[in-house]
Amino acid sequence: WVGSGDGYVSTWYDQSGNDNHATQNTATRQPKIVEGGVMVDGGLKFEGAQWIGIDSDIGLSGDDNPISYFTVADAGSTDVGDYGANIVSLGNSTSSQPLSYLAKHRTEYRFLERDDAANLAPYSVGTFSAPSVFTGITTGNDRAIYVDGDNIGSNSVNLGQRTFDRFTIGALRRSSTQNFLNGTIQEIILYDSDQSANREAIETNINDHYEIY
């Protein structure tokens, strides 16, 4: 990058080979990668109104489908209030009910899920420190969250059928868009499977690169 201005990102490319590229075509909603001519420290910078995502079913809908999230993010130390700031989320464009997200809630982490019938999975929270390797794994019935390799919460609630057609980085999008992130994101890895058996190895590989803990 050459210059003294800011640079923004319109596409976060999917490295899996499935071409599930997250995009943002509205310039004022694009996360920042360069600030004042300098690369942002900590990945992409989201400043409270930016998000980047996909408007389609990317294969995570279904009955008791497992999902594994691995992220590297810094959502800062500020209390963000009851509704939180989303790092990554899944939602439905016509309903407020089915959702799955990793977020900062007040000064803690949250992993929350809801199904089409509005059955709420009790969220788990743990002490927030940033930047962090933040992991959420759900089997559809059981879920657990980890920060820097440590289990900070788990619960068991059968959510049943969930239909997702919105995948979003930096906000919660369902029938509306809200819960914007003020912070940075370096890495997001999403599996349509239960990666509990491989979790430690995946987190170790991530941490070997970023040296967070």
N, C-alpha and C positions, 0 to 999 in steps of 0.2 A: 504494500500500500504506500502510495506517495501522496503527500499533501497534509493539510492541517485540519481537515474537516472530519466528519463522522461517516462511518460506513455501515450499511444495514444489510440484513439477510432476508431474501425472499424465498429461499428453498433450503430445507435441511434434508440432505440426501440420505435415503435408506441404503445402508451398506449390506443388507441381507441378500440382495438379488431379487427381492420381490417388488421392487419399484414403488414401495409405499412412501413416497417422498412427501414430507410435510411442507406446505407452502403458505405464504402470506403475500397477497398481491396489493394490499393497501399499504402505501408507504408509511403512513403514520402509525401503523400497527406492527411494523417490522422490528424485530429485536436488533440490537446494535452489536457489531463485531469490532468496529473501530471507533474510538472516541478521541477527538482532538488529534487525529493523525497517528494514534498509537493503538495497537491491538488491545482489546479489552482483556484484562487479567481475569481468568476464570471462565472463559468460554463466551457464550452469547449473553448479552445483558438485556434483561427485561425490566422496564421502568414503569410498571403499573397499568399500562394500557396495551401492551404488546403481546401477541401470541402467534404461534405458527402451527398449522395442523392439517388434518385430512378430513374431508367430508365424504366418507364411504365406510362400509363395513370391511375392516381389514382382517376378518377371520377370527374375531374374539367374541362373537355373539354365541349364545347357546345356553343349554341347561347345565349348570354346574361346571362350566368350562374353566380349566385352570389358566392362570395368567401369572407371569413372573416379571417384575419390574426391577431393573438395576439402574440407578442414576448417580450422577455426581453433580451436586448442586450446592449453592450458597444462597440461602434466602435471608441472610442478615440476622441481626439480633433484635430488631424492633418487634414489639407486640403487634401482630397484624389483625387481632380481633377474632370474634367467634367464627366467622365464615372462612377465614384462612386465605392462604395464597397457594395456588396450585402449581406444582412442578410439572406433573404430567397427569392427564385425565382421559377417561373414556365416558362418552355420554350419548344421548339420543336427541336428535334435532327437533322432535315433536313432543317430547315429554321431559318433565323434570325428575322422573323417578329412577330409571336405570342409570347407574353411574358407578364408576370405580376410579379412585384417585389417590395419589400421594401428594401431601401438601404440608405446609407449615400452618399450624393452628395456634394462635397466640404466640408463645415462645417455644412451642413443642412441635414434634412431628405427628402427623396423622395419616392413617391408612383407613379409608372408609369406602364401603360398598353398599349399594342399594339395588333391589331388583325391580321388575316391572310392577309388582304388587305393593311396592313401597315398604317391604320388609327391610329394616335397617340393621346392618351389621354393626354392632357396637365398635366404635373406633378405639384404637390403641394409640397411646401417646408416650413419648419419651423425651428426655432432655435434648434440647436443640443445641448443636454446635456446628459451626459452618466454616469452611466447606466440608461436606460429608459424603460418604458413600451410603446412599439411602436405598434400601431394598424392601420390596413388598412382594410376597408370594401368597396367592390364593388358590385353593383347590376348587373353589366354588362353595365349599362348606366350611373350610378352615382357612384362616389367614394369619400371617405373622409378618411383623416388620422388624427390620434390623438397621442399625446405624453403626457404621464403621466396624461391621462384623459382629456386633453384639445384638442379641435378641432383646428388644425393648417392649414387646407386647404381642399378644396373640388372642384370638377368640374363635368360636365355632358357631356359625349361624348358616342354615341352609337358605341360600338366596334363590335357588331355582333359575328360571329363565331370565336372561338379560339380552337385550338387543341394543348393540352399539353401532352408531353410524357417524360418530365424531371422535377423533383422536386429536388431542390438543396438548401442546407444550406451552407452558407459561400461563394457563388459565383453565377454568372449568367452562366448557361449552356443552350445553344441552339445548333446551328450547330458548335459552338466553345465554349470554356470555358474561361471566363474572369471576370473582376470586382471582384477580390478576396477581402475578408474581412481581415482586421488586427484588431482583437478585440476578444471579448468573447460573447458567447450566452448561456443563462441559460434555456430559455423556448421558445418553439414554439407550438402554438395551431392553427390548421387550420380547418375551417369549410367549407363544400360545401353548405353554406346557408348564408343568410343575417342576421347577428346577431346584427343589429343596436338596436333593442329593448332590447337586453340583454347585450349590450356593457358595460355599467357602472358597472353592477353587476359582469361581468367577470373580468374587470380591477380591481375592488375592491378586489376580491378574490385573484388575482395575487399579488396585492400590499400588501395585508395583510400578504402574505407569504414572499415576498422579501423586503418589507419596503423601497421602492424606493422614494415615494413622499408622 
